[in-house]
Amino acid sequence: MLFFKSKKPTSPENISKSQDNIDLQIINKMNHEFAMSLDLNETLNTALKVIIERLNAQAANIFLINNNTKKFECIASLNQDYLDEYQLNLKDGVMGKAVEQRKCIRVGDVRKDVREIAEFYFDLDNKTNFTTFSVLCSPLIAANDCIGVIHCLNKKTDDKLFIEDDRKLLELLSTPAALAIRNAKMAKDMVEQNKIQKEVEIVGEIQKSLLSSNKKEPFPLAGINIPAKVVSGDFYNFNDLGDGKYGFGVADVSGKGIKSSLLMSKASSLYSCLSKTNLSPGSLLTQLNNEICETISRGMFVTMLIGIYDSNSKELLLANAGHEPPIIMDAENNFSNFEEAGPPLGIIKKTQYEEYKLNFEKSSMYIFTDGITEIKNPEGNELGSKGFQNYITKYKDKPNNERLKLIIDNVLGSKYIQKDDLTIVVVDSN
């Protein structure tokens, strides 16, 4: 007689172990798939697909916290595409509670749950034509920082309600998802930063092309510009007008950064165009001011000095719009300043700028931006006008190109700390 051994019934303990193994496999699968890409969109979609499948959910969304707007921002959605870029307040509903409590929260039935949560979902349903029955919401925590939430809606069962085991599972799945999303977001931010940096470098190169090039042969003007960063808020230009006359302009835009550099580019372009037909420094400043006043941002302005040097008559024709008074050194090494100035460009519309004629024989004039005189040493002491004059005197016998480079090199070599753009233009009469 044959006796067949019956199969032992599976114990709840074995079922639980089997389920744990499945969940572990899912987590390993998620980690593997996440490791294959640092693309943020791909990572988000992968996370949602795995979670929706495992939880048997009707829809799922990922809301990240926008630190600028202080709101939840939906950046990925499955089966609720109309929620893309949807924003909610950080304290709203179950998402706000999940972030506050830093744990996965289950709303078994929104119609029976606490009133504020139910009302929140009814309001959201009305806006999205979706009917919410049950909710799972888990915070995305990576490196002890909550970056957002995973939000699951309605289990695909007859009652559409999530159970406690579903909550525990989502809490478990949220950890690798949070790490993957954080890494992908960091990678995206780095790409964007590199892109911005490249664009800034291009702006810097364009700016350099707007500056006049120093002449190799003897020429009465030379200039130098050392930006504090990649882009500069300073500008200079000089050119041969013919008949022994030379035009020049030096400008400094208020503030720092991209905004200032763009204004500088505009001012320099306007100067380059208008100076070809207008040989009156005062009239040219008036034109520039009218143009800049039309579009300048509130609180910004441009200081600028424009001049013409006549090598035949040994005369300077100058007009100043709030720029640093240039330093003039004569043959006996005596220094003086041209103090006359009107308001900076971009402040007062229809300003009429005056121009002044100066005798300019056996002298040198240094036009500079405040980055030179206001540069500080480690003790916090500024170079100042006197310190700048000392360097001018020291290298006065050098050719103008070499002279300016030596001044800058020695200032920076003397442990002065550059925090602003350094610009100098020199005009020699002899």
C-alpha positions in Angstrom: 0.0 0.0 0.0 1.4 3.3 -1.1 1.2 6.3 1.1 1.6 9.7 -0.4 3.1 12.3 1.8 0.8 15.4 1.6 2.3 18.9 1.0 2.6 20.9 4.2 0.5 24.0 4.2 2.5 27.2 3.8 2.8 29.0 7.1 2.2 32.8 7.5 5.9 33.0 8.4 7.0 31.5 5.1 4.6 33.7 3.2 6.1 36.7 4.9 9.6 35.6 4.1 8.7 35.0 0.5 7.2 38.5 0.3 10.3 40.0 1.8 12.4 38.2 -0.8 10.2 39.6 -3.6 10.5 43.1 -2.1 14.2 42.7 -1.8 14.4 41.7 -5.4 12.4 44.7 -6.4 14.7 47.0 -4.5 17.8 45.4 -6.1 16.1 45.8 -9.5 15.4 49.5 -8.8 19.0 50.1 -7.7 20.3 48.3 -10.8 18.1 50.3 -13.1 18.9 53.6 -11.3 22.6 52.9 -11.6 22.2 52.7 -15.4 21.4 56.3 -15.9 21.8 59.7 -14.3 19.2 61.2 -16.5 16.6 62.8 -14.2 13.5 62.2 -16.4 14.5 58.6 -17.0 15.1 58.0 -13.3 11.7 59.5 -12.3 9.8 57.4 -14.9 11.6 54.2 -13.8 10.8 54.9 -10.2 7.1 55.5 -10.9 6.8 52.4 -13.1 8.3 50.1 -10.6 6.2 51.5 -7.7 2.9 51.6 -9.5 3.4 48.0 -10.7 4.3 46.7 -7.3 1.6 48.6 -5.4 -1.0 47.9 -8.0 -1.8 51.6 -7.9 -4.0 53.5 -10.3 -1.8 56.6 -10.5 1.4 57.9 -9.0 3.3 61.2 -8.9 6.5 62.6 -7.7 6.5 66.0 -6.2 9.8 67.7 -5.5 10.2 70.7 -3.1 11.0 73.9 -5.0 13.2 75.7 -2.5 12.7 79.0 -4.4 8.9 79.0 -4.4 8.6 76.9 -1.2 6.0 74.7 -2.9 5.6 71.1 -4.0 6.1 70.9 -7.7 4.9 67.8 -9.7 7.8 66.9 -12.0 6.7 63.3 -12.9 3.4 61.6 -13.2 1.9 58.3 -14.4 -1.8 58.2 -15.4 -2.2 61.8 -14.3 -0.3 63.6 -17.0 -2.3 66.8 -16.4 -0.5 67.2 -13.1 2.8 68.0 -14.7 4.3 71.2 -13.2 1.3 71.4 -10.8 2.2 73.2 -7.6 0.9 72.9 -4.0 1.7 74.5 -0.7 4.2 72.6 1.5 1.7 72.3 4.3 -1.2 71.0 2.2 -2.8 67.7 2.8 -1.2 64.4 3.3 2.0 65.5 1.4 2.6 68.2 3.9 2.1 65.7 6.8 4.4 63.2 5.3 7.2 65.8 5.0 6.5 67.2 8.5 6.5 63.7 10.1 9.2 62.3 7.8 7.3 59.0 7.4 5.0 57.3 4.9 1.4 58.1 5.5 -1.7 56.1 4.4 -5.1 57.6 4.0 -7.2 54.4 3.9 -10.4 56.2 2.7 -10.3 60.0 2.1 -14.1 60.1 2.7 -13.7 58.8 6.2 -10.4 60.3 7.1 -9.8 63.6 8.9 -11.7 66.5 7.4 -8.8 68.6 6.2 -7.3 65.8 4.2 -10.6 64.9 2.7 -11.4 68.4 1.7 -7.9 68.8 0.2 -8.4 65.8 -2.1 -11.9 66.8 -3.1 -10.5 70.2 -4.1 -7.7 68.6 -6.1 -10.1 66.1 -7.7 -12.3 69.0 -8.9 -9.4 70.7 -10.5 -8.1 67.5 -12.2 -11.3 65.5 -13.0 -9.9 62.6 -10.9 -11.6 60.7 -8.1 -9.4 59.9 -5.1 -10.4 57.0 -2.8 -7.1 56.1 -1.1 -3.7 57.7 -0.8 -0.2 56.6 0.0 2.4 59.3 0.4 6.1 58.8 1.4 8.7 61.4 1.9 11.8 61.2 -0.3 14.7 61.5 2.1 18.3 61.4 0.9 21.4 62.4 3.0 18.9 63.4 5.8 17.4 65.9 3.5 13.7 65.7 2.4 13.6 66.6 -1.3 10.0 65.7 -2.0 7.3 63.0 -1.9 6.1 59.9 -3.8 2.3 60.1 -4.0 0.2 57.1 -5.0 -3.5 57.1 -5.6 -6.1 54.3 -5.5 -5.3 50.7 -5.4 -6.6 48.7 -8.4 -9.0 46.6 -6.3 -12.7 46.6 -5.9 -12.6 48.9 -2.9 -9.7 51.0 -4.3 -8.2 51.2 -0.9 -4.5 50.7 0.2 -3.7 48.6 3.2 -1.0 48.9 5.8 1.3 46.4 4.0 1.2 48.8 1.0 2.3 51.7 3.2 5.3 49.7 4.6 6.3 48.7 1.1 6.2 52.2 -0.3 8.2 53.4 2.7 10.8 50.8 1.8 10.9 51.6 -1.9 11.2 55.3 -1.3 14.7 55.1 0.0 16.5 53.9 -3.2 14.2 56.1 -5.2 15.1 59.2 -3.2 18.9 58.5 -3.5 18.5 58.0 -7.3 16.5 61.1 -7.8 18.9 63.2 -5.7 21.9 61.9 -7.7 20.2 62.5 -11.0 19.1 66.0 -10.0 22.7 66.8 -8.9 23.9 65.5 -12.2 21.4 67.7 -14.1 22.3 70.7 -12.0 26.0 70.2 -12.8 25.2 70.0 -16.5 23.2 73.2 -16.3 26.0 74.9 -14.3 28.5 73.9 -16.9 26.2 75.1 -19.6 25.8 78.5 -17.9 29.6 78.7 -17.3 30.2 78.1 -21.0 27.7 80.8 -21.9 29.4 83.2 -19.4 32.8 82.4 -21.0 31.3 83.2 -24.4 30.0 86.5 -23.1 33.5 87.2 -21.7 35.1 86.5 -25.1 32.6 88.8 -26.8 33.4 91.5 -24.3 37.1 91.2 -24.9 36.5 91.6 -28.6 34.8 95.0 -27.9 37.9 96.4 -26.2 40.5 98.2 -28.4 43.7 96.3 -29.1 47.0 98.0 -28.2 49.1 99.0 -31.1 52.6 97.5 -31.6 54.0 100.6 -33.2 54.3 103.9 -31.2 50.8 105.1 -30.4 49.7 107.7 -27.9 47.0 105.5 -26.3 47.1 102.1 -24.6 44.6 100.2 -22.4 44.4 97.2 -20.1 41.5 95.4 -18.5 41.7 92.6 -15.9 38.2 91.2 -15.1 37.6 90.2 -11.5 35.6 87.2 -12.9 35.0 85.8 -16.4 32.9 88.8 -17.4 33.6 92.5 -16.8 31.6 95.6 -16.1 34.3 97.8 -17.4 34.9 99.0 -21.0 37.4 101.1 -22.9 37.8 102.0 -26.6 40.2 104.2 -28.5 40.8 104.9 -32.2 42.7 107.0 -34.7 40.3 109.7 -36.0 42.8 110.9 -38.6 44.5 114.3 -38.9 46.5 113.7 -35.7 43.3 113.3 -33.6 42.5 110.3 -31.4 39.2 109.4 -29.7 38.8 107.4 -26.5 36.2 106.3 -24.0 36.3 104.5 -20.6 33.2 103.3 -18.8 32.3 101.4 -15.6 28.9 99.8 -15.0 27.4 99.8 -11.5 27.2 96.4 -9.8 28.7 93.0 -10.7 27.7 89.9 -12.5 26.0 89.0 -15.7 23.4 91.8 -15.5 26.2 94.4 -15.3 28.2 92.8 -18.0 25.2 92.9 -20.4 24.7 96.6 -19.7 28.4 97.1 -20.4 28.1 95.3 -23.7 25.1 97.5 -24.6 26.9 100.8 -23.6 30.1 99.8 -25.5 28.2 98.9 -28.6 26.3 102.2 -28.5 29.6 104.1 -28.0 31.3 102.2 -30.9 28.4 103.1 -33.3 27.7 106.7 -32.2 31.3 107.8 -31.9 31.8 107.2 -35.6 29.6 110.1 -36.5 29.7 112.3 -33.4 33.1 113.8 -32.6 31.9 116.0 -29.7 32.4 114.3 -26.3 29.7 116.2 -24.6 27.1 115.6 -27.4 28.1 112.0 -27.5 27.5 111.5 -23.8 24.1 113.2 -24.1 23.1 110.8 -26.9 24.4 107.8 -24.9 22.5 108.9 -21.8 19.2 109.2 -23.7 19.6 105.7 -25.2 20.6 104.1 -21.9 17.8 105.8 -19.9 15.2 104.1 -22.2 16.0 100.5 -21.2 18.2 100.6 -18.0 17.1 98.6 -15.0 16.2 100.5 -11.9 19.2 101.3 -9.6 21.8 100.7 -12.4 23.9 103.3 -14.0 27.1 103.8 -16.1 30.0 106.1 -15.4 31.9 107.2 -18.5 34.6 109.6 -19.6 35.0 110.5 -23.3 37.7 112.5 -24.9 39.6 113.5 -28.0 43.3 114.1 -28.1 44.7 116.5 -30.8 48.4 115.8 -31.2 48.8 118.8 -33.4 47.5 121.4 -31.0 48.4 119.4 -27.9 44.9 119.7 -26.5 42.4 117.4 -24.8 38.7 117.7 -25.2 36.9 115.9 -22.3 33.4 115.2 -21.1 32.7 113.2 -17.9 29.6 111.4 -16.8 30.3 110.6 -13.1 33.5 108.7 -13.8 36.6 108.7 -11.6 38.6 111.9 -12.1 41.5 111.0 -14.4 45.1 111.6 -13.1 47.4 113.8 -15.2 51.1 113.7 -14.7 53.3 116.5 -16.2 57.0 116.4 -17.3 58.1 117.4 -13.7 56.1 114.4 -12.2 53.5 116.7 -10.8 50.0 115.2 -10.5 46.6 116.9 -11.0 43.0 115.7 -11.6 40.3 116.6 -14.0 37.4 117.1 -11.6 34.6 118.4 -13.8 31.7 115.8 -14.2 28.0 115.5 -14.9 25.7 112.7 -13.6 26.3 109.1 -14.6 24.5 107.7 -17.6 21.0 106.2 -17.1 20.0 108.4 -14.1 18.6 111.7 -15.4 16.9 111.9 -18.9 17.8 114.6 -21.3 21.0 115.6 -19.4 23.2 118.0 -21.4 26.8 117.1 -20.8 29.5 119.9 -21.1 32.9 119.4 -22.6 36.2 121.0 -21.5 39.4 121.8 -23.3 42.7 121.3 -21.6 46.3 122.1 -22.6 48.1 118.7 -22.8 51.9 119.0 -23.5 54.6 116.7 -22.3 52.1 114.9 -20.1 50.3 111.6 -19.5 46.7 111.1 -18.5 45.5 108.0 -16.8 41.8 107.1 -17.0 40.9 104.3 -14.7 38.0 102.6 -12.9 37.6 102.5 -9.1 38.8 98.9 -9.0 42.4 100.3 -9.1 42.2 102.8 -6.3 39.9 100.8 -4.1 41.8 97.5 -4.3 42.8 96.4 -0.8 45.8 94.5 0.8 45.3 91.7 3.3 45.2 94.3 6.1 42.3 96.0 4.5 44.1 99.1 3.4 43.2 100.6 -0.1 45.9 101.3 -2.7 44.3 104.8 -3.1 45.2 107.6 -5.5 48.6 108.1 -3.9 49.5 104.5 -4.2 48.5 104.4 -7.8 50.5 107.6 -8.5 53.6 105.9 -7.0 53.4 103.1 -9.5 52.8 105.6 -12.3 56.0 107.4 -11.3 58.0 104.2 -11.0 57.3 103.1 -14.6 56.8 106.5 -16.4 59.7 105.9 -18.7 58.4 102.6 -20.0 56.4 102.3 -23.3 52.7 102.7 -22.6 51.8 99.1 -23.3 54.5 97.8 -21.0 53.9 100.5 -18.5 50.3 99.5 -17.8 51.1 95.8 -17.6 53.9 96.5 -15.1 51.6 98.6 -12.9 48.9 95.9 -12.8 51.4 93.1 -12.3 53.1 94.9 -9.4 49.8 95.9 -7.7 48.6 92.3 -7.8 52.1 91.0 -6.9 52.1 93.2 -3.8 49.4 91.0 -2.4 46.6 93.4 -3.2 43.4 91.3 -3.4 41.4 91.8 -6.6 37.6 91.9 -6.1 36.6 94.3 -8.8 37.6 94.8 -12.5 40.9 96.6 -13.1 40.9 99.0 -16.1 43.4 101.7 -17.0 43.8 103.7 -20.2 46.7 106.0 -20.7 47.0 109.0 -23.1 50.6 110.2 -23.8 51.1 113.7 -25.4 54.7 113.3 -26.4 
